[in-house]
Amino acid sequence: MKGLLVVVGASVGGAVGWWLGAFVGVMTAFLLSVLGTGAGMYAGARIFGQYLS
């Protein structure tokens, strides 16, 4: 279950980061996508730890 939440968080975070960065340029979109992926992974693991473990 934890892995599923981490993957979903990474996907959503990366997509949001790419969408926000695409207004500026491709490299900004890539950078924000990487940061969003990391933040989504952290959020997914944190949600699991607080509510499901």
PLY file of the C-alpha trace (Angstrom):
ply
format ascii 1.0
element vertex 53
property float x
property float y
property float z
element edge 52
property int vertex1
property int vertex2
end_header
0.00 0.00 0.00
2.84 2.37 0.82
4.43 1.79 -2.56
1.16 2.54 -4.32
0.77 5.84 -2.48
4.37 6.79 -3.25
3.90 6.04 -6.97
0.62 7.95 -7.15
2.14 10.90 -5.28
5.16 10.90 -7.58
2.97 10.83 -10.68
0.68 13.61 -9.52
3.55 15.75 -8.22
5.55 15.33 -11.42
2.58 16.16 -13.61
1.74 19.29 -11.63
5.36 20.40 -11.68
5.62 19.88 -15.44
2.35 21.75 -16.03
3.51 24.73 -13.96
6.97 24.83 -15.50
5.72 24.49 -19.07
4.53 28.09 -18.96
8.18 29.19 -18.74
10.06 26.62 -20.81
11.09 23.01 -21.19
14.02 23.10 -18.77
11.92 24.81 -16.11
9.21 22.21 -16.67
11.77 19.43 -16.22
13.18 20.94 -13.04
9.77 21.51 -11.48
8.72 18.02 -12.51
11.68 16.53 -10.66
10.94 18.63 -7.59
7.23 17.76 -7.79
8.06 14.07 -8.07
10.16 14.21 -4.93
7.51 16.17 -3.05
4.83 13.72 -4.17
6.88 10.75 -3.02
7.40 12.38 0.36
3.70 13.23 0.68
2.62 9.70 -0.25
4.94 8.14 2.32
3.86 10.65 4.94
0.16 10.02 4.31
0.78 6.29 4.67
2.69 6.78 7.90
0.10 9.01 9.51
-3.16 7.44 8.42
-2.60 3.88 7.28
0.17 2.32 9.34
0 1
1 2
2 3
3 4
4 5
5 6
6 7
7 8
8 9
9 10
10 11
11 12
12 13
13 14
14 15
15 16
16 17
17 18
18 19
19 20
20 21
21 22
22 23
23 24
24 25
25 26
26 27
27 28
28 29
29 30
30 31
31 32
32 33
33 34
34 35
35 36
36 37
37 38
38 39
39 40
40 41
41 42
42 43
43 44
44 45
45 46
46 47
47 48
48 49
49 50
50 51
51 52
